[in-house]
Amino acid sequence: MISALAWVRKGAAAEKPTTYEMTEEEYTRIQGIAAAEIQDAKRELKEKTQLDDEILNDPALKDFDLANYDDSDNSDSDQEGNANAGGGAHVFSKIKGLSYYKEGEEDPYITFKEGEDELEEDEADEVRIFGSDNLLLVAKTEDDISNIEVCVFEGESDNLFVHHDFMLPAFPLALEWLDYRVGRKAEQPGGGNYVAVATFEPRIEIWDLDTMDGMYPDVVLGSTDKKALRKSRGKPHAAFHTDAIMCLSWNKNVRNLLASSSADTTVKLWDLNTAACVQSYEHHKDKVQAVQWHPSEASVMLTGGYDQRVAAFDSRAPAAISWWQMDADVESVLWDVHSPSHFFVATEAGTVRYFDIRNATSANGTGLPVYTLVAHDEAVSAMDQHPTVPGLLVTGSADETVKVWDVREHRPTMVISRNLDVGSVFAARFCPDEPMLMAVGGSKGESRIWD
């Protein structure tokens, strides 16, 4: 299944991506992350052991002798396991004690010396990304394994292939590309090449796309304390999310700000410089499915949720909110970049509504849409607007169709409808650098580039 897509602008990616290297500073960082995960695992094991003891000591089950139930079958394997356990390394032993060599020439196990420069050059050529290449980020899940595929699309040969990928801890729900440097490269000059990933976990991971074979994300936004998260699961918290994160939006005007919306009913504002939540908004009454910054007004954002309402407000004065009532749960919201006082709302009922923000008539959301487009028979699960062609809108749906619309002069007309054989459509994105190129992904786990 492909649940989200994002394009990387041409020229943003490094021509020669680097391979992940374990420096002393990086080792310390990862050791801290691993230590926290180990403590969580030990805590969960202890809780499970206590539960097992309660079951074994249940008087009603005493006659079954559950404590010794498997002894006869596994005695041989237990003896073998015990014999091997004494000499093996502990799974959580500190790897810092292992011998390693900073220079390859010093490592006695490396015997291939001649032609190394040529070999490295050949390997560099294989991973080189050219300025003419389009990069597509694909959030994919297969057999309960989720990852982000960094794909290269060569337009001249119509070739799409996976360049490298990153493993994810949970099912991905949203991707947001950003060229703001964070983490290890925060102090380096120039723009970066990163992706922020929202999953069913209540944390946001930010990965460096110019580094291959990365073990952990460069930055994690949110709490990693599983015990605290379990206690507050689904309940709003001022400092971090407590449930799945459903949408992300990077502020291109104030570049260190990232907004997120969550199933915990909150919208949060993150400072990428400090990796901390600087503001939390609780104006929705149900899961917040969508959030997007205004394209030109740096402090204005739009949110939509399962309470069937859309809100527009200034993040500096969140008490003053304009509301719009929908006819179904909100799937996504989208500012009209060609007319910034207007916005689109896609709903679970298969409709797309177009509103003028200046016509919010009351606080309870009775503002009427400029028009309502009955786009699909099922939920509109994907929506995007062409960045340079006014009036060109694309929608995708669980009915497995992708439709292109001409919405100029507020008179929407369908231009074309296609079934691209991707299953239920979950993502559709116009390419920012190619006028008529679009990426589409869905439930069948295949992505299509549609010209």
Phi, psi and chi 1 to 4 in degrees:
 res  aa     phi    psi   chi1   chi2   chi3   chi4
   1 MET       -  136.4  176.4 -174.4  -66.1      -
   2 ILE  -108.5  117.4  -68.2  175.2      -      -
   3 SER  -103.4  -16.6   51.0      -      -      -
   4 ALA  -159.2  152.3      -      -      -      -
   5 LEU  -136.4  152.9  -62.8  168.6      -      -
   6 ALA  -155.2  138.0      -      -      -      -
   7 TRP   -91.2  151.1  -71.1   95.3      -      -
   8 VAL  -109.7  129.3  176.5      -      -      -
   9 ARG   -62.7  145.0  -74.0 -168.1  172.9  -84.1
  10 LYS   -59.0  138.4  -77.9 -175.1  178.1 -179.4
  11 GLY    87.2  -11.2      -      -      -      -
  12 ALA   -79.1  -31.2      -      -      -      -
  13 ALA   -79.4  147.1      -      -      -      -
  14 ALA   -66.6  140.5      -      -      -      -
  15 GLU   -63.0  -39.2 -178.7 -179.0   -4.2      -
  16 LYS  -121.6   93.5  -62.9 -180.0  180.0  180.0
  17 PRO   -59.1  143.8  -21.7   32.4      -      -
  18 THR   -89.6  156.2   58.7      -      -      -
  19 THR   -92.3  140.7  -58.2      -      -      -
  20 TYR   -56.4  131.1  177.4   83.6      -      -
  21 GLU  -122.3  136.6  -65.7 -177.2    0.9      -
  22 MET   -87.7   93.0  179.9   68.4   78.7      -
  23 THR   -85.5  170.8   62.4      -      -      -
  24 GLU   -61.9  -42.0 -169.4   71.6   24.8      -
  25 GLU   -66.0  -41.6 -178.4 -179.7   -7.6      -
  26 GLU   -67.8  -37.8 -176.0   67.8   -0.4      -
  27 TYR   -60.0  -44.7  170.1   80.4      -      -
  28 THR   -61.2  -42.0  -57.8      -      -      -
  29 ARG   -63.0  -47.4 -176.0  177.3   76.6   92.4
  30 ILE   -68.6  -35.4  -69.2  177.9      -      -
  31 GLN   -61.6  -38.6 -171.1 -179.1   40.5      -
  32 GLY   -64.8  -42.2      -      -      -      -
  33 ILE   -64.5  -45.6  -63.9  173.4      -      -
  34 ALA   -63.8  -39.0      -      -      -      -
  35 ALA   -61.8  -41.5      -      -      -      -
  36 ALA   -64.6  -40.6      -      -      -      -
  37 GLU   -66.8  -37.5  -68.2  178.0   -8.7      -
  38 ILE   -66.1  -41.6  -68.4  170.0      -      -
  39 GLN   -62.0  -40.4  -74.2  -61.2  114.1      -
  40 ASP   -63.2  -42.0  -70.4  -26.1      -      -
  41 ALA   -64.1  -40.5      -      -      -      -
  42 LYS   -65.1  -39.5  -72.6 -178.9  176.6  178.7
  43 ARG   -64.5  -43.1 -172.2 -177.1  -60.3  114.6
  44 GLU   -65.3  -38.5  -68.9  175.8    1.2      -
  45 LEU   -64.2  -40.0  178.7   60.9      -      -
  46 LYS   -64.4  -42.2 -176.5  178.2  179.6 -179.5
  47 GLU   -64.3  -39.5  -67.2  174.0   -3.7      -
  48 LYS   -67.0  -40.4 -178.0  179.6 -178.1  -58.0
  49 THR   -62.4  -41.9  -58.3      -      -      -
  50 GLN   -62.4  -39.5  -68.7  174.5  -12.4      -
  51 LEU   -66.8  -41.1  179.3   60.8      -      -
  52 ASP   -61.8  -41.1  -70.0  -15.7      -      -
  53 ASP   -62.4  -39.8  -70.0  -18.4      -      -
  54 GLU   -62.8  -39.3  -68.2  176.1    3.8      -
  55 ILE   -68.2  -44.4  -65.8  174.1      -      -
  56 LEU   -65.2  -31.3  -67.4  173.8      -      -
  57 ASN   -90.6    6.6  -65.6  -34.7      -      -
  58 ASP   -68.9  120.3 -171.1  -20.7      -      -
  59 PRO   -55.7  -31.8  -24.1   33.7      -      -
  60 ALA   -67.4  -20.7      -      -      -      -
  61 LEU  -108.3    7.2  -58.5  175.7      -      -
  62 LYS   -61.1  -37.7 -173.6  176.1 -178.8  179.7
  63 ASP   -66.0  -19.6  -66.8  -20.3      -      -
  64 PHE   -84.9  -10.8  -66.5   95.7      -      -
  65 ASP    49.4   53.1 -167.4   20.6      -      -
  66 LEU   -62.6  -26.3  -65.9  178.3      -      -
  67 ALA   -63.2  -29.4      -      -      -      -
  68 ASN  -114.0   19.6  -58.3  -48.8      -      -
  69 TYR   -62.0  -39.4 -176.2   78.6      -      -
  70 ASP   -99.1    2.4  -68.0  -34.6      -      -
  71 ASP   -61.0  -44.3  -75.2   -3.2      -      -
  72 SER   -67.4  -35.8   59.2      -      -      -
  73 ASP   -77.7  -30.1  -66.3  -24.9      -      -
  74 ASN  -110.7   11.3  -63.6  -31.7      -      -
  75 SER   -61.6  -42.4   57.5      -      -      -
  76 ASP   -65.2  -46.1  -66.2  -21.2      -      -
  77 SER   -66.9  -32.6   59.8      -      -      -
  78 ASP   -66.0  -41.6  -71.7  -15.1      -      -
  79 GLN   -63.8  -41.0  -69.3  174.2    4.8      -
  80 GLU   -65.0  -41.3 -177.8  179.6   -7.8      -
  81 GLY   -64.7  -39.5      -      -      -      -
  82 ASN   -66.7  -34.4  -68.3  -27.2      -      -
  83 ALA   -66.0  -36.2      -      -      -      -
  84 ASN   -82.8  -21.5  -66.4  -28.0      -      -
  85 ALA   -68.3  -30.5      -      -      -      -
  86 GLY   -65.7  -36.2      -      -      -      -
  87 GLY   -96.0   -9.1      -      -      -      -
  88 GLY   -83.5  157.9      -      -      -      -
  89 ALA   -76.9  140.7      -      -      -      -
  90 HIS   -65.7  138.6 -165.4  -81.3      -      -
  91 VAL   -62.9  -26.1   67.9      -      -      -
  92 PHE  -107.1   20.4  -65.8  133.5      -      -
  93 SER   -67.2  154.8   60.3      -      -      -
  94 LYS   -72.3  122.4  -69.0 -173.6  177.1 -179.2
  95 ILE   -76.4  -11.0   63.9  172.0      -      -
  96 LYS   -65.6  -21.3 -166.1  174.4 -178.0 -178.4
  97 GLY   -75.7  -11.7      -      -      -      -
  98 LEU   -71.4  148.7  -63.0  175.2      -      -
  99 SER   -75.0  133.9  -62.9      -      -      -
 100 TYR  -144.8  159.0   68.7   96.2      -      -
 101 TYR  -126.2  127.9  -60.7   87.7      -      -
 102 LYS   -65.9  -39.4 -167.6  170.9 -176.0  179.7
 103 GLU  -105.6  134.6  -60.1  -64.4  -25.5      -
 104 GLY   -62.6  -29.9      -      -      -      -
 105 GLU   -63.7  -25.1  -68.6   80.2    1.1      -
 106 GLU   -82.9  -16.3  -59.0  174.2    3.0      -
 107 ASP   -78.4  118.3 -166.2  -29.4      -      -
 108 PRO   -68.1  -16.8   25.1  -34.6      -      -
 109 TYR   -86.4   -9.1  -66.4   98.9      -      -
 110 ILE   -95.6  110.5  -62.8  179.0      -      -
 111 THR  -107.0  -16.0   57.9      -      -      -
 112 PHE   -86.0  107.9 -177.7   75.4      -      -
 113 LYS  -111.2  -41.0  -55.3  -66.9 -177.3 -178.8
 114 GLU   -74.0  139.0  -63.2 -179.0    0.4      -
 115 GLY    75.7   15.7      -      -      -      -
 116 GLU   -64.6  -38.8  -73.6 -177.5  -14.1      -
 117 ASP   -61.9  -43.5  -67.5  -20.4      -      -
 118 GLU   -65.0  -38.8  -69.9   81.4   -2.7      -
 119 LEU   -63.3  -45.4 -178.3   62.0      -      -
 120 GLU   -62.5  -37.8  -68.7  177.7   -0.2      -
 121 GLU   -66.6  -39.7 -173.7   63.3   28.7      -
 122 ASP   -64.0  -41.4  -70.4  -18.6      -      -
 123 GLU   -65.1  -38.7  -68.8  176.0  -11.4      -
 124 ALA   -64.5  -37.7      -      -      -      -
 125 ASP   -64.9  -34.9  -72.5  -21.6      -      -
 126 GLU   -66.7  -31.3  -70.2  179.2    0.8      -
 127 VAL  -103.6    3.8  -60.5      -      -      -
 128 ARG   -63.8  137.4  179.3  175.5  -80.5  112.7
 129 ILE  -110.9  121.3  -63.1  174.4      -      -
 130 PHE   -87.2  156.6  -63.2   95.2      -      -
 131 GLY   -63.2  -19.9      -      -      -      -
 132 SER   -88.1   -6.5   57.8      -      -      -
 133 ASP   -80.2  140.8  -69.0  -23.4      -      -
 134 ASN   -97.1  131.9  -72.8  -67.5      -      -
 135 LEU  -103.3  132.2  -99.2   63.2      -      -
 136 LEU  -121.2  129.0  177.3   66.6      -      -
 137 LEU   -97.3  127.4  -51.3  178.6      -      -
 138 VAL  -122.1  120.0  179.7      -      -      -
 139 ALA   -89.6  111.2      -      -      -      -
 140 LYS  -127.0  141.7 -170.7  171.9 -175.4  177.8
 141 THR  -129.9  128.6  -59.3      -      -      -
 142 GLU  -143.9  125.7 -172.7  173.3   -3.0      -
 143 ASP    53.9   44.5  -63.6  -28.5      -      -
 144 ASP    65.8   11.7  -63.9  -31.9      -      -
 145 ILE  -108.0  122.8  -56.8  -62.4      -      -
 146 SER  -110.8  142.4  -62.7      -      -      -
 147 ASN  -155.3  168.3   63.5  -18.7      -      -
 148 ILE  -108.2  120.7  -60.8  -62.8      -      -
 149 GLU   -96.8  125.6  -65.2 -179.8  -15.2      -
 150 VAL   -94.3  104.7 -177.6      -      -      -
 151 CYS  -104.4  145.8  -58.9      -      -      -
 152 VAL  -108.2  129.3  174.7      -      -      -
 153 PHE  -111.0  115.7  179.6   67.4      -      -
 154 GLU   -94.3  104.3  -61.1  172.3  -27.7      -
 155 GLY   -63.2  -37.8      -      -      -      -
 156 GLU   -64.1  -37.4  -66.1 -178.0   -1.5      -
 157 SER  -101.9    1.5   57.4      -      -      -
 158 ASP    55.2   46.7 -161.3   27.2      -      -
 159 ASN  -116.9  125.2 -178.6   31.9      -      -
 160 LEU  -118.0  122.6  179.2   69.4      -      -
 161 PHE  -142.0  157.4   64.2   91.3      -      -
 162 VAL   -82.0  121.8  178.4      -      -      -
 163 HIS   -83.9  -51.9 -172.9  -84.4      -      -
 164 HIS  -159.4  173.1   59.7  -76.1      -      -
 165 ASP  -147.5  170.9   61.2    3.1      -      -
 166 PHE  -132.5  136.7  -55.5   95.1      -      -
 167 MET   -79.5  143.8  -65.6  -70.7  -68.8      -
 168 LEU  -116.9  153.9  -63.7  176.5      -      -
 169 PRO   -80.7  -15.0   29.9  -34.6      -      -
 170 ALA  -158.5  174.0      -      -      -      -
 171 PHE   -61.3  126.2 -174.2   90.4      -      -
 172 PRO   -80.6  140.1   27.9  -31.6      -      -
 173 LEU  -113.2  -27.7  -63.7  172.9      -      -
 174 ALA  -156.1  148.9      -      -      -      -
 175 LEU  -125.4  145.0  -59.9  177.1      -      -
 176 GLU  -142.1  114.7 -176.5   75.6  -12.8      -
 177 TRP   -80.5  143.2  178.0   76.7      -      -
 178 LEU  -147.4  147.6   53.6  151.0      -      -
 179 ASP  -110.8   33.1   65.5   -4.4      -      -
 180 TYR  -102.6  124.3 -173.2   79.4      -      -
 181 ARG   -71.7  133.1  -69.6 -167.6 -179.5  -84.3
 182 VAL  -137.1  171.4  -62.7      -      -      -
 183 GLY    64.3 -131.4      -      -      -      -
 184 ARG   -62.0  -29.7  -65.2  171.5  -63.4  133.5
 185 LYS  -106.5   18.4  -59.8  179.3 -179.4  178.3
 186 ALA   -60.3  -32.8      -      -      -      -
 187 GLU   -89.1   -5.3  -57.7  -59.6  -35.8      -
 188 GLN   -76.4  147.6  -64.9 -176.4   13.0      -
 189 PRO   -74.8  162.2   26.7  -33.7      -      -
 190 GLY    83.3  175.0      -      -      -      -
 191 GLY   -80.9  162.8      -      -      -      -
 192 GLY  -111.0 -166.9      -      -      -      -
 193 ASN  -146.1   92.7 -177.0   24.0      -      -
 194 TYR  -130.8  160.4  -64.2   83.9      -      -
 195 VAL  -131.7  132.7   62.0      -      -      -
 196 ALA   -95.8  133.1      -      -      -      -
 197 VAL  -121.2  127.6 -174.3      -      -      -
 198 ALA  -106.3  134.4      -      -      -      -
 199 THR  -132.5 -174.5   69.7      -      -      -
 200 PHE   -67.3  -16.0  -87.9  115.5      -      -
 201 GLU   -75.6  149.3  -67.2  -69.8  -33.5      -
 202 PRO   -81.6   35.8   29.9  -34.3      -      -
 203 ARG  -134.8  155.2  -67.2  175.6  -66.1  -81.4
 204 ILE  -109.8  127.7  -57.6  166.2      -      -
 205 GLU  -104.2  136.2  -65.5 -173.1  -10.7      -
 206 ILE  -117.8  118.6  -58.7 -179.9      -      -
 207 TRP  -109.0  143.3  -69.4   85.4      -      -
 208 ASP   -84.1  113.3 -179.8    6.8      -      -
 209 LEU   -75.0  -14.7  -62.0  173.2      -      -
 210 ASP   -90.0    5.6  -70.0  -23.8      -      -
 211 THR  -119.0  123.9  -59.1      -      -      -
 212 MET   -94.8  153.8  -60.3 -171.9  -59.5      -
 213 ASP    63.1   30.9  -56.7  -34.5      -      -
 214 GLY   -66.5  141.7      -      -      -      -
 215 MET   -88.8  -38.9  -64.2  176.0   60.8      -
 216 TYR  -137.1  156.1  -72.8   92.0      -      -
 217 PRO   -64.4  156.5   23.6  -33.8      -      -
 218 ASP   -69.1  -35.6  -84.3   40.6      -      -
 219 VAL  -139.6  141.4  173.3      -      -      -
 220 VAL  -121.9  125.1  175.6      -      -      -
 221 LEU  -102.4  119.4  -55.2  178.0      -      -
 222 GLY   122.6  175.7      -      -      -      -
 223 SER   -81.7  140.7  175.3      -      -      -
 224 THR  -107.4    6.6   57.4      -      -      -
 225 ASP   -84.2   99.3 -173.5  -17.7      -      -
 226 LYS   -65.3  -32.2  -69.9 -173.5  177.8 -179.1
 227 LYS   -65.0  -44.9 -175.8  176.5 -178.9 -179.6
 228 ALA   -65.4  -36.9      -      -      -      -
 229 LEU   -68.1  -38.1  -71.6  171.0      -      -
 230 ARG   -64.4  -38.1  -78.6 -163.3  -62.8  -91.1
 231 LYS   -67.0  -34.6  -72.8 -177.2  178.2  179.6
 232 SER  -109.5   20.4   56.1      -      -      -
 233 ARG   -53.6  120.3 -177.1   73.3  178.7  178.4
 234 GLY    80.5   -7.2      -      -      -      -
 235 LYS   -95.6  135.8  -59.3  175.6 -177.2  177.7
 236 PRO   -57.9  136.9  -23.4   33.6      -      -
 237 HIS  -133.3  142.2 -167.7  -75.2      -      -
 238 ALA   -71.5  -26.8      -      -      -      -
 239 ALA  -102.5  -18.4      -      -      -      -
 240 PHE  -159.8  163.0   50.9   81.8      -      -
 241 HIS   -77.1  152.8  -75.1  -59.3      -      -
 242 THR  -122.8    7.3   60.1      -      -      -
 243 ASP  -149.3 -178.2 -151.0  -25.7      -      -
 244 ALA   -52.7  141.5      -      -      -      -
 245 ILE   -98.5  123.1  -62.2  172.8      -      -
 246 MET  -102.6  -20.8  -51.3  179.3   80.0      -
 247 CYS  -156.9  151.5 -170.6      -      -      -
 248 LEU  -132.7  149.3  -59.7  170.0      -      -
 249 SER  -148.4  121.2 -178.9      -      -      -
 250 TRP   -91.2  134.9  174.6   49.2      -      -
 251 ASN   -83.8  109.4 -167.0  -38.4      -      -
 252 LYS   -78.3   -9.5  -62.2  176.1  180.0   60.0
 253 ASN   -95.7  -43.9  -62.4  -62.2      -      -
 254 VAL  -109.8   91.5 -175.7      -      -      -
 255 ARG   -71.5  -13.0  -68.0  162.3   47.4   80.6
 256 ASN   -92.0    8.1   64.9  -52.7      -      -
 257 LEU  -109.0  134.1  -65.3 -177.6      -      -
 258 LEU  -129.1  130.7  179.5   72.7      -      -
 259 ALA  -104.5  145.7      -      -      -      -
 260 SER  -138.7  147.0   60.2      -      -      -
 261 SER  -122.3  150.7   62.6      -      -      -
 262 SER  -141.5  162.2  170.6      -      -      -
 263 ALA   -69.9   -9.7      -      -      -      -
 264 ASP   -81.7    9.5   65.3   10.8      -      -
 265 THR    77.7    6.1   74.2      -      -      -
 266 THR  -109.3  159.0   70.1      -      -      -
 267 VAL  -117.6  131.9  175.3      -      -      -
 268 LYS  -123.8  149.6  -75.4 -175.6  167.2   45.1
 269 LEU  -113.7  123.9 -165.7   57.4      -      -
 270 TRP  -113.5  138.4  -56.3   88.8      -      -
 271 ASP   -93.9  114.6 -176.0  -11.6      -      -
 272 LEU   -69.2  -19.8  -62.6  176.8      -      -
 273 ASN   -72.4  -36.0  -67.8  -29.3      -      -
 274 THR  -109.1   -8.2   61.2      -      -      -
 275 ALA    58.2   34.6      -      -      -      -
 276 ALA  -123.7  152.0      -      -      -      -
 277 CYS   -78.4  124.1  176.0      -      -      -
 278 VAL  -104.5  -13.0  -66.1      -      -      -
 279 GLN  -160.0  143.3 -172.7   65.0  -93.2      -
 280 SER  -131.1  132.5 -178.2      -      -      -
 281 TYR  -116.3  135.1  -51.2  100.6      -      -
 282 GLU  -127.2   44.3  -59.1 -179.9   15.6      -
 283 HIS   -84.6  -17.5   51.2  -74.6      -      -
 284 HIS   -89.9  156.7  -77.9  -78.9      -      -
 285 LYS  -105.6   -1.2  -62.2  178.7 -179.5  178.5
 286 ASP  -146.2 -174.2 -153.6  -26.4      -      -
 287 LYS   -51.5  137.9  -61.5  178.3  179.1   68.4
 288 VAL  -100.5  106.8 -171.3      -      -      -
 289 GLN   -82.4  -27.7  172.2   68.4   18.0      -
 290 ALA  -142.4  145.2      -      -      -      -
 291 VAL  -148.3  141.3   59.5      -      -      -
 292 GLN  -153.9  134.0 -168.8 -178.7   47.1      -
 293 TRP   -73.1  150.7  -71.4  103.2      -      -
 294 HIS   -68.5  141.5 -166.8  -82.5      -      -
 295 PRO   -66.4  -22.2   21.6  -32.0      -      -
 296 SER  -128.5  -31.5   56.1      -      -      -
 297 GLU   -84.9  104.8  -62.8  -67.4  -25.7      -
 298 ALA   -62.5  -24.5      -      -      -      -
 299 SER  -106.8    1.8   59.3      -      -      -
 300 VAL   -98.1  133.5  175.6      -      -      -
 301 MET  -134.1  161.4   68.2  169.8   66.3      -
 302 LEU  -122.8  134.5 -165.6   64.1      -      -
 303 THR  -134.4  152.6   63.2      -      -      -
 304 GLY  -145.7  146.3      -      -      -      -
 305 GLY  -143.1 -177.0      -      -      -      -
 306 TYR   -78.2    0.6  -76.6    6.6      -      -
 307 ASP   -83.9    8.7   55.9    2.4      -      -
 308 GLN    61.8   36.5  -58.4 -173.6    1.2      -
 309 ARG  -134.6  152.7  -62.4 -166.4  -60.5  170.1
 310 VAL  -120.0  137.5  171.0      -      -      -
 311 ALA  -124.5  140.1      -      -      -      -
 312 ALA  -124.6  132.7      -      -      -      -
 313 PHE  -159.8  162.1   61.8   97.3      -      -
 314 ASP   -88.0  123.7 -169.8  -44.6      -      -
 315 SER   -63.3  -17.4   57.5      -      -      -
 316 ARG   -82.9  -20.1  -60.6  168.1  -60.2 -178.3
 317 ALA  -137.1   69.1      -      -      -      -
 318 PRO   -68.5   -9.4   25.2  -34.0      -      -
 319 ALA   -72.2  -26.4      -      -      -      -
 320 ALA   -93.1   96.4      -      -      -      -
 321 ILE  -117.6  136.2  -58.9  177.1      -      -
 322 SER   -98.9  132.1  -63.0      -      -      -
 323 TRP  -115.3  149.2  -69.0  100.9      -      -
 324 TRP  -134.9  130.4  -69.7  -94.2      -      -
 325 GLN   -90.3  133.5 -174.5   67.8   44.8      -
 326 MET  -103.5  173.5  -59.2  -63.7  116.7      -
 327 ASP   -96.1   -2.3   60.3  -18.4      -      -
 328 ALA  -162.2  176.5      -      -      -      -
 329 ASP   -60.5  144.4  -67.9  -13.0      -      -
 330 VAL   -82.2  130.7  173.8      -      -      -
 331 GLU   -94.6  -42.2  -69.5  -72.8  -24.0      -
 332 SER  -161.0  158.6   60.1      -      -      -
 333 VAL  -127.0  152.5  -63.9      -      -      -
 334 LEU  -154.3  117.7 -177.0   66.4      -      -
 335 TRP   -68.6  143.3  -71.0  102.9      -      -
 336 ASP   -81.4  106.6 -173.6  -14.8      -      -
 337 VAL   -68.0  -18.4  -65.4      -      -      -
 338 HIS   -93.8  -11.2  -53.7  -68.2      -      -
 339 SER  -148.3   80.8  178.6      -      -      -
 340 PRO   -62.6   -7.5  -22.9   34.6      -      -
 341 SER   -88.7    2.6   59.7      -      -      -
 342 HIS  -121.1  160.0  -65.8   80.6      -      -
 343 PHE  -152.0  157.4   61.3   89.3      -      -
 344 PHE  -104.4  148.4  -59.3   90.6      -      -
 345 VAL  -132.3  121.1 -179.9      -      -      -
 346 ALA   -98.0  140.4      -      -      -      -
 347 THR  -125.3  167.5   72.4      -      -      -
 348 GLU   -69.5  -18.8 -169.7 -179.8   31.3      -
 349 ALA   -80.6   -1.0      -      -      -      -
 350 GLY    90.2   11.0      -      -      -      -
 351 THR  -106.6  155.9   62.0      -      -      -
 352 VAL  -123.0  123.0  174.3      -      -      -
 353 ARG  -109.8  143.5  -66.9 -172.6  171.5 -167.1
 354 TYR  -118.4  122.3 -172.0   68.1      -      -
 355 PHE  -120.1  153.4  -69.3   92.0      -      -
 356 ASP  -104.0  119.0 -172.3  -25.9      -      -
 357 ILE   -63.8  -21.2 -166.3  172.3      -      -
 358 ARG   -76.3   -9.9  -62.4  165.1  -63.8 -172.6
 359 ASN  -107.7   27.1  -67.2  -21.4      -      -
 360 ALA   -75.3  103.5      -      -      -      -
 361 THR   -83.3  -21.9   55.2      -      -      -
 362 SER  -157.7  167.2   69.2      -      -      -
 363 ALA   -72.4  -19.6      -      -      -      -
 364 ASN   -91.8    4.4   60.3    6.1      -      -
 365 GLY    87.4   40.1      -      -      -      -
 366 THR   -98.1   11.8   57.2      -      -      -
 367 GLY   -63.8  132.2      -      -      -      -
 368 LEU   -88.7  147.0  -62.3  176.5      -      -
 369 PRO   -73.4  154.6   26.8  -34.3      -      -
 370 VAL   -65.4  -41.6  176.9      -      -      -
 371 TYR  -156.7  161.3   63.0   80.1      -      -
 372 THR  -123.1  125.1  -61.9      -      -      -
 373 LEU  -105.5  118.9  168.0   62.1      -      -
 374 VAL   -83.6   94.6 -178.9      -      -      -
 375 ALA   -88.5  -38.9      -      -      -      -
 376 HIS  -143.7  164.5  -65.7  -88.6      -      -
 377 ASP   -79.2  -22.7  -64.7  -29.4      -      -
 378 GLU  -123.6 -173.6  -62.6 -173.6   43.1      -
 379 ALA   -56.8  141.4      -      -      -      -
 380 VAL   -84.0   94.8 -179.9      -      -      -
 381 SER   -92.3   -3.9   47.4      -      -      -
 382 ALA  -147.7  141.4      -      -      -      -
 383 MET  -156.5  138.4  178.6  173.5   63.5      -
 384 ASP  -153.8  157.5 -161.8   19.4      -      -
 385 GLN  -120.1  140.7 -179.2 -172.4   29.8      -
 386 HIS   -65.2  132.1 -160.7  -75.9      -      -
 387 PRO   -71.3  -21.6   24.9  -33.6      -      -
 388 THR  -123.3  -16.9   58.0      -      -      -
 389 VAL  -103.3  108.0 -179.5      -      -      -
 390 PRO   -61.6  139.8  -21.1   32.9      -      -
 391 GLY    83.1    5.1      -      -      -      -
 392 LEU  -103.2  113.8 -170.4   58.7      -      -
 393 LEU  -124.3  141.9 -176.6   74.8      -      -
 394 VAL  -121.8  140.4   61.8      -      -      -
 395 THR  -130.5  149.1   58.4      -      -      -
 396 GLY  -132.7  155.6      -      -      -      -
 397 SER  -145.8  166.5  171.0      -      -      -
 398 ALA   -67.4  -11.3      -      -      -      -
 399 ASP   -79.6    6.4   64.3   13.0      -      -
 400 GLU    74.6   14.1  -57.4 -170.1   -0.6      -
 401 THR  -110.6  151.9   62.5      -      -      -
 402 VAL  -117.4  129.6  178.9      -      -      -
 403 LYS  -125.1  139.4  -62.9 -178.7 -179.7 -179.1
 404 VAL  -108.5  132.8  178.4      -      -      -
 405 TRP  -122.9  144.4  -55.8   88.0      -      -
 406 ASP  -102.0  110.6 -179.8   -4.7      -      -
 407 VAL  -112.1   21.9  -64.0      -      -      -
 408 ARG   -66.0  149.1  -71.1  174.8  -63.6  179.1
 409 GLU    58.7   23.3  -60.8  179.4   -0.9      -
 410 HIS    61.0   29.8  -57.9  163.2      -      -
 411 ARG  -127.0   83.3  -63.4  177.5 -179.1  177.8
 412 PRO   -65.2  131.8   20.8  -30.9      -      -
 413 THR  -134.0  134.1  -55.9      -      -      -
 414 MET   -76.0  128.4 -172.7  174.2   67.2      -
 415 VAL   -88.4  -44.7  177.1      -      -      -
 416 ILE  -159.4  150.3 -169.8  171.8      -      -
 417 SER  -131.6  132.4  175.7      -      -      -
 418 ARG  -138.0  145.7  -74.6  -78.1  179.7   87.5
 419 ASN  -102.5  109.4 -174.5  -34.2      -      -
 420 LEU   -92.0   11.3  -62.2  178.1      -      -
 421 ASP    60.0   43.0 -164.0   28.6      -      -
 422 VAL  -111.1    5.2  -62.8      -      -      -
 423 GLY    80.6 -153.4      -      -      -      -
 424 SER   -61.1  129.2  -62.1      -      -      -
 425 VAL   -84.5  121.3 -179.9      -      -      -
 426 PHE  -110.5  -14.6  -63.7  136.0      -      -
 427 ALA  -152.3  138.6      -      -      -      -
 428 ALA  -148.2  122.1      -      -      -      -
 429 ARG  -136.1  128.0  -67.4  -74.7 -174.3  179.5
 430 PHE   -72.5  142.3  -79.4  111.1      -      -
 431 CYS   -76.5  131.4  177.8      -      -      -
 432 PRO   -72.2  -16.3   26.4  -34.0      -      -
 433 ASP  -109.9  -17.0  -61.1  -59.0      -      -
 434 GLU  -116.4  120.9  -59.1  -69.0  -19.7      -
 435 PRO   -54.7  -39.0  -23.5   32.3      -      -
 436 MET  -122.6   31.9  -67.4  -59.8  158.8      -
 437 LEU  -106.7  133.1 -147.2   60.1      -      -
 438 MET  -137.1  140.5 -177.9 -163.9  -50.0      -
 439 ALA  -104.7  137.7      -      -      -      -
 440 VAL  -133.9  137.3 -179.9      -      -      -
 441 GLY  -140.5  156.5      -      -      -      -
 442 GLY  -160.2 -157.6      -      -      -      -
 443 SER   -70.7  -19.5   59.3      -      -      -
 444 LYS   -80.5   -3.9  -70.1 -173.9  176.6 -179.2
 445 GLY    79.2   15.5      -      -      -      -
 446 GLU  -114.9  141.2  -61.6  -70.6  -23.3      -
 447 SER  -107.8  144.3   56.4      -      -      -
 448 ARG  -124.3  139.5  -62.1  -80.7 -172.4  -91.6
 449 ILE  -103.1  115.1  -55.6  -63.0      -      -
 450 TRP  -108.0  121.8 -173.5   17.8      -      -
 451 ASP   -99.2      - -170.6  -18.2      -      -
